[in-house]
């Protein structure tokens, strides 16, 4: 099994940037498909990014990357908007992955991102 620990997030003004980190332990991330999701209050968990695939709502503003030496995946978020406010989650799956949250077996603890207008 792999354990995912997130860091980053916080409060930022609209137009600002944040970087989220997702550090893995237990197994190397090389064998996993990694994804980022977010969930706003009262809404379903929403796909953000995985590999080179991005949701239309974040395309051109968010970038997913990974550092295999650090066994860490990142989500760089630029030009943030108030509607980006949510709890953000990283996720990993060895066999599936993709854009549907139920296709991921392992999850980080979540981190709050709040964008003020």
C-alpha positions in Angstrom: 0.0 0.0 0.0 0.9 3.6 -0.5 0.3 6.4 2.0 -0.2 10.0 0.7 0.4 13.1 2.8 -0.5 16.5 1.4 0.9 19.9 2.2 0.4 23.4 0.9 -2.9 25.2 0.4 -4.2 28.1 2.4 -5.7 31.5 1.7 -4.8 33.5 -1.4 -6.3 36.4 -3.2 -7.8 36.0 -6.7 -5.1 36.0 -9.3 -2.5 34.5 -6.9 -0.8 31.1 -7.0 -0.4 28.1 -4.7 1.4 24.8 -5.0 0.1 21.7 -3.4 2.4 18.7 -2.6 1.5 15.1 -2.2 4.3 13.0 -0.7 4.1 9.2 -0.9 5.5 6.6 1.5 5.3 2.9 1.5 5.8 2.4 -2.3 7.3 4.3 -5.1 4.9 6.5 -7.1 6.3 5.3 -10.4 3.8 2.4 -10.4 0.8 4.6 -9.7 -1.4 6.8 -11.8 -1.8 10.0 -9.8 -4.7 12.4 -9.8 -5.9 15.6 -8.2 -9.5 16.2 -7.2 -11.4 18.9 -5.3 -14.6 19.1 -3.4 -16.5 22.2 -2.6 -19.2 22.2 0.1 -22.4 20.5 -1.1 -20.8 19.3 -4.3 -19.4 16.1 -5.6 -15.7 15.4 -5.7 -14.5 16.9 -9.0 -11.6 15.8 -11.2 -8.8 18.4 -11.7 -5.8 16.7 -13.3 -4.1 13.4 -14.0 -1.0 12.9 -16.1 -1.5 15.3 -19.0 -5.3 15.5 -18.7 -6.9 18.5 -17.1 -10.4 19.6 -16.4 -11.6 22.4 -18.7 -12.1 24.6 -15.6 -8.4 24.6 -14.8 -6.8 24.0 -18.1 -4.0 26.5 -18.8 -3.9 27.6 -15.1 -3.0 24.4 -13.2 -0.1 22.0 -13.8 0.5 18.6 -12.4 4.0 17.3 -12.1 5.9 14.7 -10.2 9.4 14.4 -8.7 10.3 10.7 -8.7 13.4 11.2 -6.6 11.3 12.8 -3.9 8.3 10.4 -4.5 6.1 13.5 -4.6 3.5 14.9 -6.9 2.7 18.6 -7.2 -0.2 20.7 -8.3 0.8 24.2 -9.3 -2.2 26.5 -9.4 -1.9 29.9 -11.0 -4.4 32.6 -11.7 -6.6 31.4 -9.0 -10.3 32.3 -8.9 -12.8 32.4 -6.0 -14.6 29.4 -7.7 -11.4 27.4 -7.1 -12.2 27.4 -3.4 -12.5 23.8 -2.2 -10.7 21.0 -0.3 -8.1 19.5 -2.7 -7.2 15.8 -2.7 -4.4 13.9 -4.3 -5.1 10.3 -5.2 -3.3 7.2 -6.5 -4.2 4.0 -8.2 -2.1 1.2 -9.5 -4.5 -0.3 -12.0 -7.0 2.3 -13.0 -6.9 6.1 -12.5 -8.5 8.5 -14.9 -11.1 11.2 -14.3 -13.5 9.4 -12.0 -12.8 9.6 -8.3 -14.1 6.0 -7.6 -11.2 4.7 -9.8 -8.6 5.7 -7.2 -7.9 3.5 -4.2 -5.6 5.7 -2.2 -6.2 9.3 -1.0 -4.4 12.1 0.7 -6.0 13.7 3.7 -7.1 16.8 1.8 -6.1 20.4 2.1 -8.2 23.5 2.1 -7.7 26.2 -0.6 -9.5 29.4 -0.2 -9.4 32.1 -2.9 -10.7 35.5 -1.8 -12.1 38.0 -4.3 
